Amino acid sequence: MLTTAQAEEMLKTLKLTIAVPSLIKAKSDPFETLIVTIISQNTADKNTQTAFERLKQRYPITPESLTEANTAQIEECIKPAGLYKNKTCAIQTASKAIREKYGGSLNVLLALPLEEARKTLIGMSGVGPKTADVVLLFSAQKPTIPVDTHVNRVSKRLGIAPKAGGYEAVRLSLQELFVENDYLFVHQLLIGHGRQFCKAKKPLCNSCPINIYCDTKGAF
């Protein structure tokens, strides 16, 4: 396991070498962030962006509008992102819950203490831990680190998260190692590093800019 000082140096290197993903921006509208993140599940950013723009052209991105929208039309809009039936169900279920329980705004929910807000979001059908953490981190600046497939893989290969750990074990390990002000960078840069160097099947270990910190360098 890296020391806090080593983790800071590793993050500095990543900041200099990795392009930050730009699908979701910090301080973005929380409901839009929620919808984009649902659409993004198991698909590439390009497909997510296409699907979201198609949806945005057809409907206002509000809980009221998406609750009342024609299900088949939402499915058609987000089809480029795949799994469009499941994602449409999640979008409309979450929209209805936000409309009925929170007056059509996530602001009240996001003003709650972190764990309470997180538990409430995860309690919505179709909203898992990663989706909840993305909304909390990006739109509410809450101190949490979303763990997607890239963050999970890279963290375990680097040895900064337990290799057999589930979502919560990885998230908490990262949050213990890095300072809160860097949580957004940690999430974004580990994703970027996973796409550019630490790929799932053929990682580019020899050209990896942080291989001196890696537990599994060359093992693949």
PLY file of the C-alpha trace (Angstrom):
ply
format ascii 1.0
element vertex 220
property float x
property float y
property float z
element edge 219
property int vertex1
property int vertex2
end_header
0.00 0.00 0.00
1.27 3.45 -0.89
1.90 6.07 1.75
-0.11 9.28 1.62
2.98 11.10 0.32
3.48 8.53 -2.47
-0.20 8.73 -3.39
0.11 12.50 -3.68
3.13 12.17 -5.96
1.36 9.59 -8.10
-1.63 11.89 -8.47
0.65 14.77 -9.50
2.10 12.57 -12.25
-1.37 11.60 -13.47
-2.41 15.26 -13.58
0.50 15.93 -15.94
-0.05 12.94 -18.22
-3.74 12.00 -18.33
-6.58 13.79 -20.08
-9.48 14.35 -17.69
-12.78 12.85 -18.90
-15.28 15.63 -19.59
-18.63 13.83 -19.88
-19.79 15.23 -16.53
-18.52 18.54 -15.22
-18.17 19.71 -11.64
-21.10 21.73 -10.23
-23.37 20.53 -13.03
-27.13 20.40 -12.49
-27.78 17.44 -10.16
-30.76 16.06 -12.05
-28.93 16.24 -15.37
-25.96 14.55 -13.72
-28.24 11.78 -12.49
-29.75 11.21 -15.94
-26.38 11.27 -17.73
-24.93 8.80 -15.24
-27.84 6.41 -15.64
-27.44 6.58 -19.42
-23.66 6.08 -19.14
-23.87 2.68 -17.48
-21.94 0.09 -19.50
-21.36 2.34 -22.49
-18.74 4.67 -23.93
-18.78 8.42 -23.31
-19.42 9.15 -26.99
-22.54 6.98 -27.01
-23.69 8.47 -23.72
-23.32 12.00 -25.07
-25.21 11.14 -28.24
-28.05 9.54 -26.29
-28.29 12.39 -23.79
-28.33 15.06 -26.51
-31.09 13.20 -28.35
-33.11 13.03 -25.14
-32.47 16.70 -24.39
-33.66 17.73 -27.84
-36.90 15.80 -27.34
-37.71 16.63 -23.70
-36.72 19.16 -21.04
-34.45 17.37 -18.58
-36.68 17.77 -15.55
-38.36 15.23 -13.26
-41.80 16.45 -14.36
-41.07 16.16 -18.06
-39.40 12.74 -17.93
-42.03 11.29 -15.61
-44.77 12.17 -18.08
-42.78 11.43 -21.24
-43.72 8.60 -23.56
-41.66 5.58 -22.53
-41.11 4.36 -26.09
-39.88 7.81 -27.14
-37.33 7.94 -24.32
-36.15 4.46 -25.33
-35.72 5.63 -28.91
-33.75 8.69 -27.80
-31.27 6.81 -25.64
-30.97 3.71 -27.82
-27.36 4.58 -28.86
-26.27 3.99 -25.24
-27.57 0.40 -25.13
-29.69 -1.28 -22.44
-32.20 1.42 -23.28
-35.26 -0.32 -21.84
-33.66 -0.79 -18.40
-32.23 2.72 -18.45
-35.55 4.26 -19.46
-37.24 2.46 -16.58
-34.58 3.78 -14.17
-34.89 7.33 -15.55
-38.67 7.42 -15.21
-38.73 5.72 -11.80
-36.15 8.12 -10.36
-37.88 11.11 -11.98
-41.20 10.13 -10.43
-39.65 9.67 -6.98
-37.92 13.07 -7.13
-41.10 14.74 -8.33
-43.33 13.19 -5.68
-41.01 13.15 -2.66
-38.81 16.22 -3.22
-40.98 18.62 -5.17
-39.10 18.03 -8.40
-35.69 19.12 -7.09
-32.70 17.20 -5.76
-31.41 20.24 -3.87
-33.19 19.38 -0.62
-31.88 15.83 -0.72
-28.32 16.91 -1.53
-28.33 19.34 1.38
-28.60 16.39 3.77
-25.48 14.98 5.49
-23.46 12.84 3.09
-24.42 9.38 4.35
-28.10 10.27 4.62
-28.16 11.76 1.12
-26.23 8.78 -0.24
-28.54 6.24 1.38
-31.61 8.06 0.05
-30.27 8.20 -3.50
-29.28 4.54 -3.47
-32.78 3.74 -2.24
-34.23 4.97 -5.53
-34.92 2.21 -8.03
-32.25 2.19 -10.74
-29.77 4.29 -8.75
-26.80 2.29 -7.53
-23.85 3.36 -5.38
-21.77 4.62 -8.31
-24.58 6.75 -9.72
-25.32 8.18 -6.28
-21.66 8.96 -5.66
-21.29 10.70 -9.03
-24.22 13.00 -8.25
-22.92 13.69 -4.76
-19.35 14.40 -5.84
-19.94 16.37 -9.04
-23.13 18.26 -8.25
-23.01 18.64 -4.47
-19.23 18.60 -3.87
-19.69 15.90 -1.24
-16.54 13.98 -0.21
-17.02 10.62 -1.89
-15.22 8.77 -4.70
-17.38 6.98 -7.31
-15.95 3.61 -8.31
-16.59 2.63 -11.91
-15.01 -0.32 -13.72
-11.81 1.63 -14.51
-11.36 2.98 -10.98
-11.93 -0.52 -9.61
-9.43 -2.19 -11.95
-6.69 0.43 -11.70
-6.94 0.71 -7.91
-6.59 -3.03 -7.44
-3.69 -3.35 -9.88
-1.87 -0.49 -8.18
-2.44 -2.14 -4.81
-4.25 0.84 -3.32
-7.49 -1.09 -2.83
-8.09 -4.68 -1.68
-7.93 -7.04 -4.66
-11.01 -8.98 -3.56
-12.83 -5.91 -2.27
-16.28 -4.88 -3.40
-17.48 -1.39 -4.21
-17.45 -0.05 -0.66
-14.06 -1.52 0.20
-12.48 0.14 -2.85
-14.23 3.47 -2.25
-13.25 3.66 1.41
-9.65 2.61 0.70
-9.25 5.42 -1.81
-10.87 7.95 0.48
-8.53 6.99 3.30
-5.46 7.30 1.10
-6.20 10.61 -0.64
-7.22 13.99 0.78
-10.81 15.16 0.27
-9.83 18.06 -2.01
-8.44 15.52 -4.49
-11.40 13.13 -4.63
-12.69 14.53 -7.91
-9.22 14.27 -9.48
-8.78 10.74 -8.15
-12.03 9.62 -9.75
-11.39 11.34 -13.10
-7.70 10.51 -13.41
-8.05 6.83 -12.53
-10.72 6.57 -15.21
-8.49 8.34 -17.72
-5.52 6.18 -16.77
-7.60 3.03 -17.15
-8.62 4.06 -20.64
-5.22 5.23 -21.81
-2.72 2.91 -20.12
-4.14 0.43 -17.60
-6.52 -1.22 -20.05
-8.49 -4.29 -19.09
-6.96 -6.82 -21.50
-3.69 -5.32 -22.69
-2.36 -2.73 -20.22
0.57 -0.66 -21.47
2.76 -1.35 -18.45
6.08 -0.38 -20.07
4.87 3.09 -21.01
2.73 3.63 -17.92
3.75 6.92 -16.24
3.07 5.57 -12.74
4.42 2.02 -13.06
6.92 2.65 -10.26
3.98 2.61 -7.86
2.32 -0.50 -9.31
2.07 -3.84 -7.50
1.31 -5.77 -10.70
3.62 -4.11 -13.25
4.25 -6.52 -16.13
2.00 -9.23 -14.74
-0.31 -8.98 -17.75
0 1
1 2
2 3
3 4
4 5
5 6
6 7
7 8
8 9
9 10
10 11
11 12
12 13
13 14
14 15
15 16
16 17
17 18
18 19
19 20
20 21
21 22
22 23
23 24
24 25
25 26
26 27
27 28
28 29
29 30
30 31
31 32
32 33
33 34
34 35
35 36
36 37
37 38
38 39
39 40
40 41
41 42
42 43
43 44
44 45
45 46
46 47
47 48
48 49
49 50
50 51
51 52
52 53
53 54
54 55
55 56
56 57
57 58
58 59
59 60
60 61
61 62
62 63
63 64
64 65
65 66
66 67
67 68
68 69
69 70
70 71
71 72
72 73
73 74
74 75
75 76
76 77
77 78
78 79
79 80
80 81
81 82
82 83
83 84
84 85
85 86
86 87
87 88
88 89
89 90
90 91
91 92
92 93
93 94
94 95
95 96
96 97
97 98
98 99
99 100
100 101
101 102
102 103
103 104
104 105
105 106
106 107
107 108
108 109
109 110
110 111
111 112
112 113
113 114
114 115
115 116
116 117
117 118
118 119
119 120
120 121
121 122
122 123
123 124
124 125
125 126
126 127
127 128
128 129
129 130
130 131
131 132
132 133
133 134
134 135
135 136
136 137
137 138
138 139
139 140
140 141
141 142
142 143
143 144
144 145
145 146
146 147
147 148
148 149
149 150
150 151
151 152
152 153
153 154
154 155
155 156
156 157
157 158
158 159
159 160
160 161
161 162
162 163
163 164
164 165
165 166
166 167
167 168
168 169
169 170
170 171
171 172
172 173
173 174
174 175
175 176
176 177
177 178
178 179
179 180
180 181
181 182
182 183
183 184
184 185
185 186
186 187
187 188
188 189
189 190
190 191
191 192
192 193
193 194
194 195
195 196
196 197
197 198
198 199
199 200
200 201
201 202
202 203
203 204
204 205
205 206
206 207
207 208
208 209
209 210
210 211
211 212
212 213
213 214
214 215
215 216
216 217
217 218
218 219
